[in-house]
């Protein structure tokens, strides 16, 4: 039988890791929204996955297609945050 302090301690560690992940995800998304001139305001989320792939979620398929042409600009912007993605993938955000 585990002591309650062990259970609570493990739970808080998971929350801290999740909180760091959300902070990084929010920072990158806000930075891209601010620095991509024309289409930045249409970015819903942006984050790096475990394979160093930058995932950018947008409001529509059209915006995702247009952002593909901004690939080199997005990489330059990411370098300002010391982020060097191997690939960039674009997704359309869907509400569930």
mmCIF file as gemmi writes it, N, C-alpha and C atoms, coordinates in Angstrom:
data_model
loop_
_atom_site.group_PDB
_atom_site.id
_atom_site.type_symbol
_atom_site.label_atom_id
_atom_site.label_alt_id
_atom_site.label_comp_id
_atom_site.label_asym_id
_atom_site.label_entity_id
_atom_site.label_seq_id
_atom_site.pdbx_PDB_ins_code
_atom_site.Cartn_x
_atom_site.Cartn_y
_atom_site.Cartn_z
_atom_site.occupancy
_atom_site.B_iso_or_equiv
_atom_site.pdbx_formal_charge
_atom_site.auth_seq_id
_atom_site.auth_asym_id
_atom_site.pdbx_PDB_model_num
ATOM 1 N N . UNK Axp A 1 ? 0.841 -1.177 0 1 0 ? 1 A 1
ATOM 2 C CA . UNK Axp A 1 ? 0 0 0 1 0 ? 1 A 1
ATOM 3 C C . UNK Axp A 1 ? 0.89 1.244 0 1 0 ? 1 A 1
ATOM 4 N N . UNK Axp A 2 ? 0.563 2.192 -0.864 1 0 ? 2 A 1
ATOM 5 C CA . UNK Axp A 2 ? 1.37 3.41 -0.976 1 0 ? 2 A 1
ATOM 6 C C . UNK Axp A 2 ? 0.882 4.467 0.005 1 0 ? 2 A 1
ATOM 7 N N . UNK Axp A 3 ? 1.831 5.237 0.462 1 0 ? 3 A 1
ATOM 8 C CA . UNK Axp A 3 ? 1.488 6.357 1.33 1 0 ? 3 A 1
ATOM 9 C C . UNK Axp A 3 ? 0.918 7.477 0.468 1 0 ? 3 A 1
ATOM 10 N N . UNK Axp A 4 ? -0.001 8.218 0.997 1 0 ? 4 A 1
ATOM 11 C CA . UNK Axp A 4 ? -0.674 9.277 0.235 1 0 ? 4 A 1
ATOM 12 C C . UNK Axp A 4 ? 0.301 10.33 -0.275 1 0 ? 4 A 1
ATOM 13 N N . UNK Axp A 5 ? 1.377 10.596 0.463 1 0 ? 5 A 1
ATOM 14 C CA . UNK Axp A 5 ? 2.349 11.606 0.02 1 0 ? 5 A 1
ATOM 15 C C . UNK Axp A 5 ? 3.06 11.161 -1.262 1 0 ? 5 A 1
ATOM 16 N N . UNK Axp A 6 ? 3.28 9.845 -1.431 1 0 ? 6 A 1
ATOM 17 C CA . UNK Axp A 6 ? 3.89 9.341 -2.668 1 0 ? 6 A 1
ATOM 18 C C . UNK Axp A 6 ? 2.961 9.569 -3.858 1 0 ? 6 A 1
ATOM 19 N N . UNK Axp A 7 ? 1.707 9.285 -3.664 1 0 ? 7 A 1
ATOM 20 C CA . UNK Axp A 7 ? 0.721 9.452 -4.739 1 0 ? 7 A 1
ATOM 21 C C . UNK Axp A 7 ? 0.607 10.918 -5.13 1 0 ? 7 A 1
ATOM 22 N N . UNK Axp A 8 ? 0.525 11.785 -4.144 1 0 ? 8 A 1
ATOM 23 C CA . UNK Axp A 8 ? 0.413 13.221 -4.421 1 0 ? 8 A 1
ATOM 24 C C . UNK Axp A 8 ? 1.688 13.736 -5.072 1 0 ? 8 A 1
ATOM 25 N N . UNK Axp A 9 ? 2.847 13.304 -4.599 1 0 ? 9 A 1
ATOM 26 C CA . UNK Axp A 9 ? 4.127 13.741 -5.17 1 0 ? 9 A 1
ATOM 27 C C . UNK Axp A 9 ? 4.253 13.379 -6.641 1 0 ? 9 A 1
ATOM 28 N N . UNK Axp A 10 ? 3.868 12.165 -6.988 1 0 ? 10 A 1
ATOM 29 C CA . UNK Axp A 10 ? 3.928 11.742 -8.396 1 0 ? 10 A 1
ATOM 30 C C . UNK Axp A 10 ? 2.945 12.543 -9.24 1 0 ? 10 A 1
ATOM 31 N N . UNK Axp A 11 ? 1.782 12.821 -8.685 1 0 ? 11 A 1
ATOM 32 C CA . UNK Axp A 11 ? 0.78 13.601 -9.413 1 0 ? 11 A 1
ATOM 33 C C . UNK Axp A 11 ? 1.262 15.008 -9.712 1 0 ? 11 A 1
ATOM 34 N N . UNK Axp A 12 ? 1.925 15.644 -8.753 1 0 ? 12 A 1
ATOM 35 C CA . UNK Axp A 12 ? 2.428 17.003 -8.967 1 0 ? 12 A 1
ATOM 36 C C . UNK Axp A 12 ? 3.548 17.037 -9.994 1 0 ? 12 A 1
ATOM 37 N N . UNK Axp A 13 ? 4.388 15.993 -10.033 1 0 ? 13 A 1
ATOM 38 C CA . UNK Axp A 13 ? 5.443 15.943 -11.042 1 0 ? 13 A 1
ATOM 39 C C . UNK Axp A 13 ? 4.841 15.894 -12.441 1 0 ? 13 A 1
ATOM 40 N N . UNK Axp A 14 ? 3.776 15.132 -12.604 1 0 ? 14 A 1
ATOM 41 C CA . UNK Axp A 14 ? 3.112 15.052 -13.907 1 0 ? 14 A 1
ATOM 42 C C . UNK Axp A 14 ? 2.502 16.402 -14.277 1 0 ? 14 A 1
ATOM 43 N N . UNK Axp A 15 ? 1.925 17.063 -13.305 1 0 ? 15 A 1
ATOM 44 C CA . UNK Axp A 15 ? 1.326 18.375 -13.56 1 0 ? 15 A 1
ATOM 45 C C . UNK Axp A 15 ? 2.402 19.376 -13.951 1 0 ? 15 A 1
ATOM 46 N N . UNK Axp A 16 ? 3.554 19.348 -13.279 1 0 ? 16 A 1
ATOM 47 C CA . UNK Axp A 16 ? 4.651 20.261 -13.622 1 0 ? 16 A 1
ATOM 48 C C . UNK Axp A 16 ? 5.147 20.021 -15.04 1 0 ? 16 A 1
ATOM 49 N N . UNK Axp A 17 ? 5.309 18.756 -15.431 1 0 ? 17 A 1
ATOM 50 C CA . UNK Axp A 17 ? 5.747 18.441 -16.794 1 0 ? 17 A 1
ATOM 51 C C . UNK Axp A 17 ? 4.724 18.924 -17.812 1 0 ? 17 A 1
ATOM 52 N N . UNK Axp A 18 ? 3.452 18.717 -17.516 1 0 ? 18 A 1
ATOM 53 C CA . UNK Axp A 18 ? 2.391 19.151 -18.415 1 0 ? 18 A 1
ATOM 54 C C . UNK Axp A 18 ? 2.365 20.671 -18.516 1 0 ? 18 A 1
ATOM 55 N N . UNK Axp A 19 ? 2.579 21.338 -17.399 1 0 ? 19 A 1
ATOM 56 C CA . UNK Axp A 19 ? 2.595 22.796 -17.381 1 0 ? 19 A 1
ATOM 57 C C . UNK Axp A 19 ? 3.756 23.356 -18.198 1 0 ? 19 A 1
ATOM 58 N N . UNK Axp A 20 ? 4.94 22.732 -18.121 1 0 ? 20 A 1
ATOM 59 C CA . UNK Axp A 20 ? 6.084 23.161 -18.937 1 0 ? 20 A 1
ATOM 60 C C . UNK Axp A 20 ? 5.797 22.972 -20.418 1 0 ? 20 A 1
ATOM 61 N N . UNK Axp A 21 ? 5.169 21.853 -20.767 1 0 ? 21 A 1
ATOM 62 C CA . UNK Axp A 21 ? 4.816 21.581 -22.159 1 0 ? 21 A 1
ATOM 63 C C . UNK Axp A 21 ? 3.859 22.65 -22.684 1 0 ? 21 A 1
ATOM 64 N N . UNK Axp A 22 ? 2.84 22.99 -21.895 1 0 ? 22 A 1
ATOM 65 C CA . UNK Axp A 22 ? 1.88 24.012 -22.322 1 0 ? 22 A 1
ATOM 66 C C . UNK Axp A 22 ? 2.531 25.381 -22.451 1 0 ? 22 A 1
ATOM 67 N N . UNK Axp A 23 ? 3.45 25.697 -21.552 1 0 ? 23 A 1
ATOM 68 C CA . UNK Axp A 23 ? 4.136 26.986 -21.612 1 0 ? 23 A 1
ATOM 69 C C . UNK Axp A 23 ? 4.954 27.091 -22.898 1 0 ? 23 A 1
ATOM 70 N N . UNK Axp A 24 ? 5.692 26.028 -23.243 1 0 ? 24 A 1
ATOM 71 C CA . UNK Axp A 24 ? 6.482 26.024 -24.478 1 0 ? 24 A 1
ATOM 72 C C . UNK Axp A 24 ? 5.589 26.114 -25.704 1 0 ? 24 A 1
ATOM 73 N N . UNK Axp A 25 ? 4.485 25.37 -25.674 1 0 ? 25 A 1
ATOM 74 C CA . UNK Axp A 25 ? 3.555 25.357 -26.808 1 0 ? 25 A 1
ATOM 75 C C . UNK Axp A 25 ? 2.939 26.738 -27.008 1 0 ? 25 A 1
ATOM 76 N N . UNK Axp A 26 ? 2.543 27.384 -25.931 1 0 ? 26 A 1
ATOM 77 C CA . UNK Axp A 26 ? 1.936 28.703 -26.01 1 0 ? 26 A 1
ATOM 78 C C . UNK Axp A 26 ? 2.951 29.751 -26.457 1 0 ? 26 A 1
ATOM 79 N N . UNK Axp A 27 ? 4.175 29.671 -25.947 1 0 ? 27 A 1
ATOM 80 C CA . UNK Axp A 27 ? 5.216 30.627 -26.31 1 0 ? 27 A 1
ATOM 81 C C . UNK Axp A 27 ? 5.494 30.588 -27.808 1 0 ? 27 A 1
ATOM 82 N N . UNK Axp A 28 ? 5.666 29.406 -28.363 1 0 ? 28 A 1
ATOM 83 C CA . UNK Axp A 28 ? 5.964 29.26 -29.783 1 0 ? 28 A 1
ATOM 84 C C . UNK Axp A 28 ? 4.796 29.744 -30.637 1 0 ? 28 A 1
ATOM 85 N N . UNK Axp A 29 ? 3.584 29.38 -30.273 1 0 ? 29 A 1
ATOM 86 C CA . UNK Axp A 29 ? 2.411 29.795 -31.043 1 0 ? 29 A 1
ATOM 87 C C . UNK Axp A 29 ? 2.269 31.318 -31.044 1 0 ? 29 A 1
ATOM 88 N N . UNK Axp A 30 ? 2.406 31.94 -29.884 1 0 ? 30 A 1
ATOM 89 C CA . UNK Axp A 30 ? 2.272 33.398 -29.802 1 0 ? 30 A 1
ATOM 90 C C . UNK Axp A 30 ? 3.376 34.108 -30.573 1 0 ? 30 A 1
ATOM 91 N N . UNK Axp A 31 ? 4.584 33.559 -30.52 1 0 ? 31 A 1
ATOM 92 C CA . UNK Axp A 31 ? 5.706 34.166 -31.23 1 0 ? 31 A 1
ATOM 93 C C . UNK Axp A 31 ? 5.483 34.103 -32.742 1 0 ? 31 A 1
ATOM 94 N N . UNK Axp A 32 ? 5.003 32.97 -33.229 1 0 ? 32 A 1
ATOM 95 C CA . UNK Axp A 32 ? 4.722 32.853 -34.665 1 0 ? 32 A 1
ATOM 96 C C . UNK Axp A 32 ? 3.555 33.752 -35.068 1 0 ? 32 A 1
ATOM 97 N N . UNK Axp A 33 ? 2.52 33.818 -34.236 1 0 ? 33 A 1
ATOM 98 C CA . UNK Axp A 33 ? 1.376 34.681 -34.539 1 0 ? 33 A 1
ATOM 99 C C . UNK Axp A 33 ? 1.813 36.131 -34.682 1 0 ? 33 A 1
ATOM 100 N N . UNK Axp A 34 ? 2.716 36.535 -33.833 1 0 ? 34 A 1
ATOM 101 C CA . UNK Axp A 34 ? 3.168 37.921 -33.813 1 0 ? 34 A 1
ATOM 102 C C . UNK Axp A 34 ? 4.107 38.243 -34.977 1 0 ? 34 A 1
ATOM 103 N N . UNK Axp A 35 ? 4.95 37.287 -35.379 1 0 ? 35 A 1
ATOM 104 C CA . UNK Axp A 35 ? 6.016 37.575 -36.325 1 0 ? 35 A 1
ATOM 105 C C . UNK Axp A 35 ? 5.771 37.14 -37.766 1 0 ? 35 A 1
ATOM 106 N N . UNK Axp A 36 ? 4.742 36.365 -38.03 1 0 ? 36 A 1
ATOM 107 C CA . UNK Axp A 36 ? 4.383 36.063 -39.415 1 0 ? 36 A 1
ATOM 108 C C . UNK Axp A 36 ? 3.37 37.123 -39.817 1 0 ? 36 A 1
ATOM 109 N N . UNK Axp A 37 ? 3.786 37.994 -40.697 1 0 ? 37 A 1
ATOM 110 C CA . UNK Axp A 37 ? 3.033 39.218 -40.962 1 0 ? 37 A 1
ATOM 111 C C . UNK Axp A 37 ? 1.601 38.983 -41.438 1 0 ? 37 A 1
ATOM 112 N N . UNK Axp A 38 ? 1.428 38.309 -42.546 1 0 ? 38 A 1
ATOM 113 C CA . UNK Axp A 38 ? 0.106 38.232 -43.158 1 0 ? 38 A 1
ATOM 114 C C . UNK Axp A 38 ? -0.801 37.194 -42.509 1 0 ? 38 A 1
ATOM 115 N N . UNK Axp A 39 ? -0.269 36.012 -42.235 1 0 ? 39 A 1
ATOM 116 C CA . UNK Axp A 39 ? -1.122 34.898 -41.82 1 0 ? 39 A 1
ATOM 117 C C . UNK Axp A 39 ? -0.947 34.482 -40.369 1 0 ? 39 A 1
ATOM 118 N N . UNK Axp A 40 ? -0.144 35.187 -39.615 1 0 ? 40 A 1
ATOM 119 C CA . UNK Axp A 40 ? 0.103 34.821 -38.224 1 0 ? 40 A 1
ATOM 120 C C . UNK Axp A 40 ? -1.14 34.812 -37.365 1 0 ? 40 A 1
ATOM 121 N N . UNK Axp A 41 ? -2.058 35.708 -37.652 1 0 ? 41 A 1
ATOM 122 C CA . UNK Axp A 41 ? -3.265 35.789 -36.825 1 0 ? 41 A 1
ATOM 123 C C . UNK Axp A 41 ? -4.183 34.584 -37 1 0 ? 41 A 1
ATOM 124 N N . UNK Axp A 42 ? -3.941 33.762 -38.022 1 0 ? 42 A 1
ATOM 125 C CA . UNK Axp A 42 ? -4.77 32.588 -38.273 1 0 ? 42 A 1
ATOM 126 C C . UNK Axp A 42 ? -4.189 31.314 -37.661 1 0 ? 42 A 1
ATOM 127 N N . UNK Axp A 43 ? -3.037 31.418 -36.997 1 0 ? 43 A 1
ATOM 128 C CA . UNK Axp A 43 ? -2.427 30.256 -36.355 1 0 ? 43 A 1
ATOM 129 C C . UNK Axp A 43 ? -3.132 29.999 -35.028 1 0 ? 43 A 1
ATOM 130 N N . UNK Axp A 44 ? -3.605 28.776 -34.856 1 0 ? 44 A 1
ATOM 131 C CA . UNK Axp A 44 ? -4.31 28.394 -33.635 1 0 ? 44 A 1
ATOM 132 C C . UNK Axp A 44 ? -3.337 27.81 -32.609 1 0 ? 44 A 1
ATOM 133 N N . UNK Axp A 45 ? -2.414 26.966 -33.074 1 0 ? 45 A 1
ATOM 134 C CA . UNK Axp A 45 ? -1.435 26.336 -32.182 1 0 ? 45 A 1
ATOM 135 C C . UNK Axp A 45 ? -0.17 26.022 -32.962 1 0 ? 45 A 1
ATOM 136 N N . UNK Axp A 46 ? 0.941 25.975 -32.251 1 0 ? 46 A 1
ATOM 137 C CA . UNK Axp A 46 ? 2.226 25.593 -32.852 1 0 ? 46 A 1
ATOM 138 C C . UNK Axp A 46 ? 3.075 24.952 -31.765 1 0 ? 46 A 1
ATOM 139 N N . UNK Axp A 47 ? 3.642 23.802 -32.071 1 0 ? 47 A 1
ATOM 140 C CA . UNK Axp A 47 ? 4.455 23.095 -31.084 1 0 ? 47 A 1
ATOM 141 C C . UNK Axp A 47 ? 5.394 22.114 -31.772 1 0 ? 47 A 1
ATOM 142 N N . UNK Axp A 48 ? 6.433 21.71 -31.053 1 0 ? 48 A 1
ATOM 143 C CA . UNK Axp A 48 ? 7.372 20.695 -31.526 1 0 ? 48 A 1
ATOM 144 C C . UNK Axp A 48 ? 6.962 19.351 -30.951 1 0 ? 48 A 1
ATOM 145 N N . UNK Axp A 49 ? 6.928 18.322 -31.797 1 0 ? 49 A 1
ATOM 146 C CA . UNK Axp A 49 ? 6.674 16.989 -31.265 1 0 ? 49 A 1
ATOM 147 C C . UNK Axp A 49 ? 7.993 16.326 -30.896 1 0 ? 49 A 1
ATOM 148 N N . UNK Axp A 50 ? 7.938 15.078 -30.474 1 0 ? 50 A 1
ATOM 149 C CA . UNK Axp A 50 ? 9.15 14.399 -29.997 1 0 ? 50 A 1
ATOM 150 C C . UNK Axp A 50 ? 10.176 14.147 -31.094 1 0 ? 50 A 1
ATOM 151 N N . UNK Axp A 51 ? 9.786 14.221 -32.369 1 0 ? 51 A 1
ATOM 152 C CA . UNK Axp A 51 ? 10.715 14.018 -33.488 1 0 ? 51 A 1
ATOM 153 C C . UNK Axp A 51 ? 11.272 15.328 -34.03 1 0 ? 51 A 1
ATOM 154 N N . UNK Axp A 52 ? 11.116 16.41 -33.272 1 0 ? 52 A 1
ATOM 155 C CA . UNK Axp A 52 ? 11.553 17.755 -33.686 1 0 ? 52 A 1
ATOM 156 C C . UNK Axp A 52 ? 10.846 18.22 -34.956 1 0 ? 52 A 1
ATOM 157 N N . UNK Axp A 53 ? 9.599 17.823 -35.103 1 0 ? 53 A 1
ATOM 158 C CA . UNK Axp A 53 ? 8.766 18.299 -36.197 1 0 ? 53 A 1
ATOM 159 C C . UNK Axp A 53 ? 7.9 19.427 -35.656 1 0 ? 53 A 1
ATOM 160 N N . UNK Axp A 54 ? 7.913 20.551 -36.333 1 0 ? 54 A 1
ATOM 161 C CA . UNK Axp A 54 ? 7.084 21.683 -35.933 1 0 ? 54 A 1
ATOM 162 C C . UNK Axp A 54 ? 5.688 21.472 -36.503 1 0 ? 54 A 1
ATOM 163 N N . UNK Axp A 55 ? 4.698 21.421 -35.643 1 0 ? 55 A 1
ATOM 164 C CA . UNK Axp A 55 ? 3.305 21.263 -36.046 1 0 ? 55 A 1
ATOM 165 C C . UNK Axp A 55 ? 2.643 22.627 -35.902 1 0 ? 55 A 1
ATOM 166 N N . UNK Axp A 56 ? 2.079 23.121 -37.009 1 0 ? 56 A 1
ATOM 167 C CA . UNK Axp A 56 ? 1.37 24.399 -36.984 1 0 ? 56 A 1
ATOM 168 C C . UNK Axp A 56 ? -0.085 24.128 -37.34 1 0 ? 56 A 1
ATOM 169 N N . UNK Axp A 57 ? -0.985 24.475 -36.43 1 0 ? 57 A 1
ATOM 170 C CA . UNK Axp A 57 ? -2.416 24.3 -36.666 1 0 ? 57 A 1
ATOM 171 C C . UNK Axp A 57 ? -3.02 25.65 -37.017 1 0 ? 57 A 1
ATOM 172 N N . UNK Axp A 58 ? -3.809 25.666 -38.088 1 0 ? 58 A 1
ATOM 173 C CA . UNK Axp A 58 ? -4.42 26.904 -38.559 1 0 ? 58 A 1
ATOM 174 C C . UNK Axp A 58 ? -5.94 26.773 -38.578 1 0 ? 58 A 1
ATOM 175 N N . UNK Axp A 59 ? -6.599 27.877 -38.89 1 0 ? 59 A 1
ATOM 176 C CA . UNK Axp A 59 ? -8.055 27.903 -38.884 1 0 ? 59 A 1
ATOM 177 C C . UNK Axp A 59 ? -8.678 27.263 -40.12 1 0 ? 59 A 1
ATOM 178 N N . UNK Axp A 60 ? -7.946 27.207 -41.234 1 0 ? 60 A 1
ATOM 179 C CA . UNK Axp A 60 ? -8.535 26.656 -42.459 1 0 ? 60 A 1
ATOM 180 C C . UNK Axp A 60 ? -7.471 26.014 -43.342 1 0 ? 60 A 1
ATOM 181 N N . UNK Axp A 61 ? -7.931 25.205 -44.283 1 0 ? 61 A 1
ATOM 182 C CA . UNK Axp A 61 ? -7.023 24.56 -45.236 1 0 ? 61 A 1
ATOM 183 C C . UNK Axp A 61 ? -6.314 25.589 -46.104 1 0 ? 61 A 1
ATOM 184 N N . UNK Axp A 62 ? -7.007 26.655 -46.457 1 0 ? 62 A 1
ATOM 185 C CA . UNK Axp A 62 ? -6.425 27.684 -47.317 1 0 ? 62 A 1
ATOM 186 C C . UNK Axp A 62 ? -5.23 28.355 -46.644 1 0 ? 62 A 1
ATOM 187 N N . UNK Axp A 63 ? -5.363 28.646 -45.382 1 0 ? 63 A 1
ATOM 188 C CA . UNK Axp A 63 ? -4.264 29.281 -44.643 1 0 ? 63 A 1
ATOM 189 C C . UNK Axp A 63 ? -3.093 28.311 -44.522 1 0 ? 63 A 1
ATOM 190 N N . UNK Axp A 64 ? -3.374 27.043 -44.274 1 0 ? 64 A 1
ATOM 191 C CA . UNK Axp A 64 ? -2.296 26.045 -44.209 1 0 ? 64 A 1
ATOM 192 C C . UNK Axp A 64 ? -1.539 25.994 -45.525 1 0 ? 64 A 1
ATOM 193 N N . UNK Axp A 65 ? -2.264 26.025 -46.631 1 0 ? 65 A 1
ATOM 194 C CA . UNK Axp A 65 ? -1.622 25.993 -47.95 1 0 ? 65 A 1
ATOM 195 C C . UNK Axp A 65 ? -0.774 27.243 -48.179 1 0 ? 65 A 1
ATOM 196 N N . UNK Axp A 66 ? -1.254 28.387 -47.753 1 0 ? 66 A 1
ATOM 197 C CA . UNK Axp A 66 ? -0.494 29.629 -47.936 1 0 ? 66 A 1
ATOM 198 C C . UNK Axp A 66 ? 0.741 29.68 -47.043 1 0 ? 66 A 1
ATOM 199 N N . UNK Axp A 67 ? 0.633 29.116 -45.851 1 0 ? 67 A 1
ATOM 200 C CA . UNK Axp A 67 ? 1.783 29.111 -44.938 1 0 ? 67 A 1
ATOM 201 C C . UNK Axp A 67 ? 2.915 28.222 -45.443 1 0 ? 67 A 1
ATOM 202 N N . UNK Axp A 68 ? 2.609 27.259 -46.28 1 0 ? 68 A 1
ATOM 203 C CA . UNK Axp A 68 ? 3.665 26.404 -46.848 1 0 ? 68 A 1
ATOM 204 C C . UNK Axp A 68 ? 4.68 27.235 -47.625 1 0 ? 68 A 1
ATOM 205 N N . UNK Axp A 69 ? 4.225 28.326 -48.211 1 0 ? 69 A 1
ATOM 206 C CA . UNK Axp A 69 ? 5.133 29.207 -48.95 1 0 ? 69 A 1
ATOM 207 C C . UNK Axp A 69 ? 5.986 30.072 -48.022 1 0 ? 69 A 1
ATOM 208 N N . UNK Axp A 70 ? 5.629 30.124 -46.757 1 0 ? 70 A 1
ATOM 209 C CA . UNK Axp A 70 ? 6.372 30.9 -45.756 1 0 ? 70 A 1
ATOM 210 C C . UNK Axp A 70 ? 7.366 30.022 -44.99 1 0 ? 70 A 1
ATOM 211 N N . UNK Axp A 71 ? 7.664 28.849 -45.518 1 0 ? 71 A 1
ATOM 212 C CA . UNK Axp A 71 ? 8.495 27.862 -44.827 1 0 ? 71 A 1
ATOM 213 C C . UNK Axp A 71 ? 9.852 28.425 -44.398 1 0 ? 71 A 1
ATOM 214 N N . UNK Axp A 72 ? 10.562 29.084 -45.298 1 0 ? 72 A 1
ATOM 215 C CA . UNK Axp A 72 ? 11.887 29.624 -44.947 1 0 ? 72 A 1
ATOM 216 C C . UNK Axp A 72 ? 11.77 30.745 -43.916 1 0 ? 72 A 1
ATOM 217 N N . UNK Axp A 73 ? 10.732 31.558 -44.046 1 0 ? 73 A 1
ATOM 218 C CA . UNK Axp A 73 ? 10.505 32.635 -43.081 1 0 ? 73 A 1
ATOM 219 C C . UNK Axp A 73 ? 10.193 32.056 -41.696 1 0 ? 73 A 1
ATOM 220 N N . UNK Axp A 74 ? 9.395 30.997 -41.646 1 0 ? 74 A 1
ATOM 221 C CA . UNK Axp A 74 ? 9.049 30.362 -40.368 1 0 ? 74 A 1
ATOM 222 C C . UNK Axp A 74 ? 10.299 29.78 -39.716 1 0 ? 74 A 1
ATOM 223 N N . UNK Axp A 75 ? 11.173 29.176 -40.507 1 0 ? 75 A 1
ATOM 224 C CA . UNK Axp A 75 ? 12.423 28.623 -39.961 1 0 ? 75 A 1
ATOM 225 C C . UNK Axp A 75 ? 13.311 29.733 -39.385 1 0 ? 75 A 1
ATOM 226 N N . UNK Axp A 76 ? 13.357 30.885 -40.062 1 0 ? 76 A 1
ATOM 227 C CA . UNK Axp A 76 ? 14.14 32.019 -39.546 1 0 ? 76 A 1
ATOM 228 C C . UNK Axp A 76 ? 13.574 32.51 -38.22 1 0 ? 76 A 1
ATOM 229 N N . UNK Axp A 77 ? 12.259 32.589 -38.149 1 0 ? 77 A 1
ATOM 230 C CA . UNK Axp A 77 ? 11.605 33.042 -36.922 1 0 ? 77 A 1
ATOM 231 C C . UNK Axp A 77 ? 11.887 32.061 -35.781 1 0 ? 77 A 1
ATOM 232 N N . UNK Axp A 78 ? 11.84 30.766 -36.077 1 0 ? 78 A 1
ATOM 233 C CA . UNK Axp A 78 ? 12.107 29.75 -35.051 1 0 ? 78 A 1
ATOM 234 C C . UNK Axp A 78 ? 13.547 29.817 -34.553 1 0 ? 78 A 1
ATOM 235 N N . UNK Axp A 79 ? 14.477 30.161 -35.423 1 0 ? 79 A 1
ATOM 236 C CA . UNK Axp A 79 ? 15.88 30.269 -35.005 1 0 ? 79 A 1
ATOM 237 C C . UNK Axp A 79 ? 16.063 31.349 -33.943 1 0 ? 79 A 1
ATOM 238 N N . UNK Axp A 80 ? 15.219 32.367 -33.959 1 0 ? 80 A 1
ATOM 239 C CA . UNK Axp A 80 ? 15.292 33.408 -32.927 1 0 ? 80 A 1
ATOM 240 C C . UNK Axp A 80 ? 15.006 32.842 -31.538 1 0 ? 80 A 1
ATOM 241 N N . UNK Axp A 81 ? 14.235 31.749 -31.48 1 0 ? 81 A 1
ATOM 242 C CA . UNK Axp A 81 ? 13.934 31.087 -30.205 1 0 ? 81 A 1
ATOM 243 C C . UNK Axp A 81 ? 14.826 29.87 -29.969 1 0 ? 81 A 1
ATOM 244 N N . UNK Axp A 82 ? 15.867 29.713 -30.788 1 0 ? 82 A 1
ATOM 245 C CA . UNK Axp A 82 ? 16.764 28.549 -30.726 1 0 ? 82 A 1
ATOM 246 C C . UNK Axp A 82 ? 16.017 27.24 -30.954 1 0 ? 82 A 1
ATOM 247 N N . UNK Axp A 83 ? 15.076 27.271 -31.867 1 0 ? 83 A 1
ATOM 248 C CA . UNK Axp A 83 ? 14.328 26.078 -32.261 1 0 ? 83 A 1
ATOM 249 C C . UNK Axp A 83 ? 14.666 25.79 -33.712 1 0 ? 83 A 1
ATOM 250 N N . UNK Axp A 84 ? 15.133 24.579 -33.974 1 0 ? 84 A 1
ATOM 251 C CA . UNK Axp A 84 ? 15.489 24.178 -35.335 1 0 ? 84 A 1
ATOM 252 C C . UNK Axp A 84 ? 14.713 22.92 -35.716 1 0 ? 84 A 1
ATOM 253 N N . UNK Axp A 85 ? 13.499 23.086 -36.233 1 0 ? 85 A 1
ATOM 254 C CA . UNK Axp A 85 ? 12.706 21.903 -36.58 1 0 ? 85 A 1
ATOM 255 C C . UNK Axp A 85 ? 13.274 21.176 -37.799 1 0 ? 85 A 1
ATOM 256 N N . UNK Axp A 86 ? 13.182 19.842 -37.779 1 0 ? 86 A 1
ATOM 257 C CA . UNK Axp A 86 ? 13.608 19.052 -38.935 1 0 ? 86 A 1
ATOM 258 C C . UNK Axp A 86 ? 12.602 19.201 -40.071 1 0 ? 86 A 1
ATOM 259 N N . UNK Axp A 87 ? 11.325 19.168 -39.711 1 0 ? 87 A 1
ATOM 260 C CA . UNK Axp A 87 ? 10.237 19.294 -40.688 1 0 ? 87 A 1
ATOM 261 C C . UNK Axp A 87 ? 9.213 20.279 -40.146 1 0 ? 87 A 1
ATOM 262 N N . UNK Axp A 88 ? 8.374 20.755 -41.042 1 0 ? 88 A 1
ATOM 263 C CA . UNK Axp A 88 ? 7.234 21.57 -40.632 1 0 ? 88 A 1
ATOM 264 C C . UNK Axp A 88 ? 5.993 20.939 -41.242 1 0 ? 88 A 1
ATOM 265 N N . UNK Axp A 89 ? 5.01 20.644 -40.394 1 0 ? 89 A 1
ATOM 266 C CA . UNK Axp A 89 ? 3.743 20.085 -40.86 1 0 ? 89 A 1
ATOM 267 C C . UNK Axp A 89 ? 2.637 21.082 -40.537 1 0 ? 89 A 1
ATOM 268 N N . UNK Axp A 90 ? 1.686 21.165 -41.432 1 0 ? 90 A 1
ATOM 269 C CA . UNK Axp A 90 ? 0.56 22.082 -41.27 1 0 ? 90 A 1
ATOM 270 C C . UNK Axp A 90 ? -0.713 21.27 -41.124 1 0 ? 90 A 1
ATOM 271 N N . UNK Axp A 91 ? -1.535 21.664 -40.178 1 0 ? 91 A 1
ATOM 272 C CA . UNK Axp A 91 ? -2.811 20.99 -39.935 1 0 ? 91 A 1
ATOM 273 C C . UNK Axp A 91 ? -3.901 22.032 -39.803 1 0 ? 91 A 1
ATOM 274 N N . UNK Axp A 92 ? -5.096 21.591 -40.089 1 0 ? 92 A 1
ATOM 275 C CA . UNK Axp A 92 ? -6.254 22.446 -39.882 1 0 ? 92 A 1
ATOM 276 C C . UNK Axp A 92 ? -6.864 22.085 -38.539 1 0 ? 92 A 1
ATOM 277 N N . UNK Axp A 93 ? -7.058 23.077 -37.699 1 0 ? 93 A 1
ATOM 278 C CA . UNK Axp A 93 ? -7.63 22.871 -36.375 1 0 ? 93 A 1
ATOM 279 C C . UNK Axp A 93 ? -9.108 22.56 -36.524 1 0 ? 93 A 1
ATOM 280 N N . UNK Axp A 94 ? -9.541 21.475 -35.9 1 0 ? 94 A 1
ATOM 281 C CA . UNK Axp A 94 ? -10.958 21.12 -35.935 1 0 ? 94 A 1
ATOM 282 C C . UNK Axp A 94 ? -11.489 21.097 -34.516 1 0 ? 94 A 1
ATOM 283 N N . UNK Axp A 95 ? -12.623 21.704 -34.331 1 0 ? 95 A 1
ATOM 284 C CA . UNK Axp A 95 ? -13.257 21.695 -33.014 1 0 ? 95 A 1
ATOM 285 C C . UNK Axp A 95 ? -13.984 20.374 -32.856 1 0 ? 95 A 1
ATOM 286 N N . UNK Axp A 96 ? -13.832 19.78 -31.681 1 0 ? 96 A 1
ATOM 287 C CA . UNK Axp A 96 ? -14.524 18.505 -31.468 1 0 ? 96 A 1
ATOM 288 C C . UNK Axp A 96 ? -15.626 18.637 -30.458 1 0 ? 96 A 1
